[in-house]
């Protein structure tokens, strides 16, 4: 799925290496728990986006 991977020194953070991944395609997964679990099992990590409101820093626990 990845076209290429590479490692090189990260001058900003002082870390020895920073890892780059380049994907060959972009796709979406239906927004339900079962489909996301299957995606993770079959293809690894997923990326999710969440809209935050100005009161988010005040959140302590429970559902936001």
Buried (B, 14 or more C-beta within 10 A) or exposed (E): EEEEEEEEEEEEEEEEEEEEEEEEEEEEBEEEEEEBEEBEEEEEEEEEEEEEEEEEEEEEEEEE
